[in-house]
Amino acid sequence: MRTDDPEILERCERLARTLKTRGWMLASAESCTGGLIAACCTGLSGSSDWFERGFVTYSNAAKTEQLGVPAGLIETHGAVSEPVARAMALGAAAHSRAQVSVAVTGVAGPTGGSPDKPVGTVWFGWTIQGQAWTEWCRFDGDRDAVRTATVRHALDGLLERLQQI
């Protein structure tokens, strides 16, 4: 994935304007995207005005240590699940100075899929001032396509929810 993708940059610019207008900061918690959301956001000059920090929590231990996701939650539901995505988003907000967070956890492939969670399965979590939302998607394509679609959907989902608040 290219962090200078025009469609993704446009989303980041809209997000920047929205957050700066409200005086809010964003934190990201990323697993399957490995920091691509943070890279896209910080690719914009002046992003320190609205992007507070990013957590790359690829391992289960990192999710627990950095975000406070209970290990039992991961053991019970798996890392790619609604409860873990929610806990990641809430943890990113709780372990930062951000009012807004986005979290992604999924199976980008080409390995790692299962019948219950095939390659392309991604759970999203968003929080805005303590209110949390989650959503599940399944994306087609290779690893790069899944990760790119995940970044786009994460940003779109956040923009959509910010418009409702």
PyMOL commands that set and color helices and strands:
alter all, ss='L'
color gray80, all
select helices_A, chain A and resi 6-22+36-42+47-49+60-67+71-77+82-94+143-164
alter helices_A, ss='H'
color red, helices_A
select strands_A, chain A and resi 26-30+51-56+100-106+121-128+131-138
alter strands_A, ss='S'
color yellow, strands_A
deselect
rebuild
show_as cartoon
